[in-house]
Amino acid sequence: MATLKTEVRSGVYYDSAKLMSLQRSLAGLPGILDAGVVMGTESNKELLAHIGLDTPEVRATKPDDLAIVVKAENEKAADEALAKVDELLAARKTTGDQEYQPRSLESAVDLLPDAEWVIISVAGRYAAAVTREALRLGKHVHLFSDNVSIEDEIELKKEARDLGLMVMGPDCGTAMIDGYGLAFANKIRKGPIGIVAAAGTGLQQVATRIHQLNSGITFGIGTGGRDLKAEVGAITFLQALDVLARDPETKVIVLTSKPPSPKVAEEVLKVARKAGKPVVVNFIARPITTTRDGNLFFATGLDDAARLAVELANHPPKLTGDDDLPIQKFTPKQKYLRGLFSGGTLAYEAQHILYGYVPRVLANSPINKEFKLPDSFVSQENCIVDLGEDEFTVGRLHPMMDNELRIRRLYEEARDPEVAVILLDVVIGYGSHPNPASEIAPAIAKCIAEAKEEGRHLEVVCVVTGTDEDPQNLNSQIQQLKAAGALVDTSNEFVCRYVGRLLRALAERDEPPVAVLGKPVDLEALKKPLAAINVGLESFASNLKDQGAPYVHVDWKPPAGGNEKLMNILQKMKAPRK
């Protein structure tokens, strides 16, 4: 009959990799059927119970106790296995060529003062304290550890932001800093693309595809999967975006994440629009309403993000930002759009496009039934009115043939002091009015002039649908409308996106700027040859050694024997290092 034997060691600490190695070594000994080696946390005890390695000694352990359990064919085999524990621990692989391993982070900094980074992978309950110490020593943190509370995450990231430092994590699996990989990373050539990712494997996928497409990256900055949640507010994500926006070697920025908070995603995009360079966006599960918005390029997936980034780096596009918008011409009251359409499909497309810029567009024939205009004859807020709907054509000609109703409505909307933009379609061709611009253009000119007399700027935007072979003559229609003061194009999508950008800018003009930074991260310090201090998994130190990066591995143990109350007291007693 199988025998279970347990050994409990108090006041010792080993990282998860060492424990796993010991467990495997014990399980491979003669006569051993199974083995478990864990720290005595509740989750670990539940795991041992699940696999049949539960004992009274295990149940009595505390989180700071090491529990070693062997399941053996007989008692002798169990005793012999437990007797080999110290031997197996002593035989573990040491970290590279590092003969002396400091016991504290502070000592490690004395050994390697040029280190800008501390890689932390200790157990979650200790990780916040170690991170806090690293920040107070003036170091950026790559926090691999998980099981850190969101309250600690927010506090640590705010502290880092105030110091001009970054906390990548918790639960940040991947980073690539100026040619060096931290934690789980790939060997990626240097190049013109920077990546910010709240997704570790997402960062790896984009970076490796960029490499495979014969390009490379400047930085791959991980933030931890919770960074774009509403509670955290993209603290590290915005810091990283700012770093890449300021870096002259980064020509294109890629943003990717697991499903973000919609509100936080919008805040990030608001900042990204001011980056001054192309930004590829891949926020998983966020609806895409356009492939491009000024300097923002929206990808359908990770592979598409990599492809777009390489293409934009190789062929820099002409960027359109919000600087070309006449925002200053409008009064503080002016903020709304009134769209007066004769074409139903054009009106639908306008709604669809504008949803990507403003949260709400009312319509008499809405795509979203929640946005039904209460009274089609009375405009409210931002709205699109299809004048070709049945309610307007009873007893009168379709507006493509008769401009009277639309012109009357045009005057009405133009006199509203809250209206900033009027959007019109002019559809020519057989069956349409023989010269619609001859009637619409004078009305536009009058509306613009009256608004000017009242101290307002009125933006009138027209899309003309037709060809140069239509009887009305496409160019003639365009020239008449332009002469009246309208902005004119033949693409409904183009004019709608222009109007969308204008509405968004008007809505944002009175908003406080997004709180991006406390103190900007020192870009030049990030671009120094990488040196790092490793606290936790020895394999991460080995990775640094393999890449030729200077490092110090800390032989870290929880202070105060792992007593969290005493640890907090000691932490508070430590004055910040100058």
Buried (B, 14 or more C-beta within 10 A) or exposed (E): EEBBBBBBEEEBBBBBBBBEBBBEBBBEBEBBBBBBBBBBBEEBBEBBBEEEBBBEBBEEBEBBBBBBBBBBBEEEBBEBBBEBBEEBBEEBEEBBEBEEBBEBBBBBBEBBEEBBBBBBBBBBBBBBBBBBBBBBBBBBBBBBBBEBEEEBBBBBBBBBBEBBBBBBBBBBBBBBBBBBBBBBBBEBEBBBBBBBBBBBEBBBBBBBBBBEBEBBBBBBBBBBBBBBBEEBBBBBBBBBBBBBBEBEBBBBBBBBBBBBBBEBBBBBBBBBBBBEBBBBBBBBEBEEBBEEBBBBBBBEBBBBBBBBBBBBBEEEEEBBBBEEBEBEEBBEEBBBBBBBBBBEEBBBBBBBBBBBBBEEBBBBBBBEEEBEBEEBEEBEBBBBBBBBBEEBBEEEEBBBEBBEBBBEBBEBBBBBEEBBBBBBBBBBBEEBBEBBBBBBBEBBBBBBEBBEEEEBBBBBBBBBBBEEEBEBBBEBBBBBBBEBBBBBBBEBBEBBBBBBBBBBBBBBEEEEEBEBBBEEBBBEEBBEEBBBBBBBBBBBBBBBBEBEBBBBBBBBBBBBEBBBEEBEEEBEEEEEEE
